[in-house]
Amino acid sequence: MIIRHDLDPKLYLLADNQYPSVFNFFGTDGLGTLISSRWAITAAHTAKNIPSSHQVLIAEKRYSIEQVVLHPDFQGSKPQDAQNDIALVELIEPVLGVEPIIPYQHDDELGQVATFVGRGDFGTGRTGIEKSDGLLRMATNRVERVDEQWIVFRFDEPPETTELEGVSGIGDSGGPALIKTEAGLFIAGISSWQDDDEQGQYGLYGVWEYYARVSKYIDWISDTTNLIY
């Protein structure tokens, strides 16, 4: 996570057992999130690099992957050209004792504050990436724009920010943007890419970050997994 420069970095740290439904794909530089006991959601540009024999570690137990399903209309030769950057991963056996995070189904994401979770590169909005330490962190950001594919965030410089403002670091691809409602916690976005052309460096203040808009893919998710939402 790339965070505000003016806060104690410890405020962004999480314990390793927080958000157990969010996990790393070893060696593929990305994350997945359980949406049921056997299915996880991630970015297609992350999922396409998952080897067929891959295992993941969830709540200190290893699980083998049954199949990886990229969205049929995924395109992603370059991050800025990404289209339909979303994928599903089925596990061979169900994950027990971990609460999945249900996909968000509504179209009211604009203006809501989301929480990001990941173990990617660390830095601040003034320095960009500083290091990679594998620690679990969170950050918040407000949805600035939405369209048919994306929910879009801007990394604002203090004081005009959310309390724990931040954006994803390299290695957080496929990670979740979580929205909390009275009904619980939902996954509204999947980390895809940053438009850092103007800043010239990943993660600086002013960068725009694009997350695949989960609510627009509910039918595809249901058809692929046979899960009913």
N, C-alpha and C positions, 0 to 999 in steps of 0.2 A: 504494500500500500504506500502511496505517496500522500503525505499529510501536510497539515498547516505547519509553518515554520515557527509560529509564536506560541505553541503549546508544548507541554511536556510529552515527549513521545510515548511514555508509559501509559498515557490515557487511552491510547489506541490498541494496546496489547490485550490479547485474550488468552485465557487458559486453553491448553490443548484439547480439553474435553468440552469446550463450548462449541456450539454449532457442529455436533458430531455428524450431521447429515451432509456436511460439506467436506470433501476429501480431495486429495491430490492424485493425479495420474503420474506415477513415477516416470521420470525421464521424458515426458512429453510436454513439460512446461505449461501445465494447465490444471483446471479444477473441474469437479463435477458435483452435483447436488442431488441427493435422493429425492425422488418425487413419489416413490412407493417403495415397498420392501425389496423389489427386484429391479426397479428402473431408476436411472439417473439421467439428468439433463446437463448438457454442456454445449460448448461452441463447436460447430462443425470443423473449423480450422484446427481445433485441438483434437477432436475425435478421429480425424483422418490419419493421425500419426500414432494411434494406439495399436500396438501389435496384437495379433490374434491370440497369443498366449498370455496376455497381460493380466496381472492381478492388481487389486487396489486394497488399501488398508483403511477400514472403517471401524471406528471404536475398537482399535487394537486387534482386529481380526482381519485376515486376508480373504478376499473374495475373488473368484475367477470370473472373467467376462464371457458371457454367452454370445453376444453379438453387439455390433455397433451399427447404428442406423443414422446416416446423414440425411438431412432434408433433401428430397429429390431435386430441388431447384437451387441447391447451394452452389455458389461461385465464390472463389476466394484466392485468385492468383496473387493479389496484393491486398493488404488490409483495407485500404481505402476503396477497393473495388468489391468488397465483400457483399454478398447477397444471400439472404436466408441462412445466416451463420448460426445454425442451431442443429443439435444432434441428440440422439437418445442412446443410452448404453444399458443393455440388459445384463444382469448378473445371473450366474448359473443357479445360485441358491439365494433364498431371501435373507435380508439383513434383519436380525431380531434385536429388539431393545433400543432401536434408534427411530425417533419420530421423523418421518419424511416431511418435506416442505411442499405444500400443494401449489401447483401453478396458479397464478393470478388470472382471473377470467374477465375482469371489468375493464372498461376503456377510460377510466378516470385517473390515469397515472400522472397527468400533467399537474405540476405544482406539489406533488407529494414528495416527502423526504424518504429516501431509500437508504438501506444499510448495505455496504459492501463487506465481504469477508474473503480473506485470502492470505497466502504465504509468499507472495511475489516480492519483487525487489522493493527496497525501502528507500525513501528520500523525502524531501519537502518540496513545496511549491516554488521555493526560491533556488534550490540546488538541483532539482531533478533527482535522478537515481543516484544513491550514494553507496548502497551495498545490498547484498543478498544474504540474509541470515536464516531464512526458513521459519521465522517466528510467525505465529498466527496473529493477524491484526484485523481490525474493522475500521471503517470510516463511513461517513454519511455524506449525502449530496442530494440536491433537489432536482427533480425532473424539470428541465427547461423547455424541451420540445418533444413532440411525439409524431410519428407518422406510421405508415402501414407496416414498416419493418422494425423501427428503432424507438427506444426511449433514450433521450440524449441529455447528458449532464455537462455542466461547465465547472471547471475547477476555479472557483472564485477566490480572490485574495481577501484576507481579513481587512476590515471588519464585516464586510457584506457576505457572510458565509453561514452555513449550518454550524452547529456547535463543534462537531468533530469532522469538518470538511476534509475531503480527500478524493482521490481517484485510484484506479488500479495501477499496480506496477507490472513490469514484465514478469510473467509467471502466474499472473492472476487471470489469464484468459479462461473463459468458460465459467468463471466464478459468478455468484449470484448477486443481483440487486434485489433486496428483500424489502417488502412493504408490510407493515404491521397494521392490522385493522382490529375492530372489536371481535372479529371472528377468529383471529390468530395471525400467524406469520405466513406470508405467501412469497413465492418467487416470481418477480415481475420482469426481470431482465437477466440476460446472459452476457457477460463481458466479451466484447468483440474487438474493438479497435479505438485508437485515439487519433484525432486529427491534430497533429502537432506541427504542421507545416509552418505556421506563422511563428511559433515559439522556437522551432528548430531543435528542440530537445524534449524527450519524453517526460511528461509529468510536471511541467512547469505551470504556474498560474496562467489561466486563460485558455488552457487546452480544453477541447471538447471531447467527450468520451461517449461512445456509442455502445449500447447494450441491445441485443436482440429482444424484441418486444414479445414476451411469452404469450400475452393475451391474444395475439393475432395468430397463434399457432395451436390453439386449443384443439381444434378439430383434428389436425394432423397428429398431435400427441395422443389423443384418445383413440384414433384409428390404428395407430402403430402399437400402442401398449394394451389396448382393450380396457383402459381405465376410464371410468365414467366421472365427469366433473359437472 
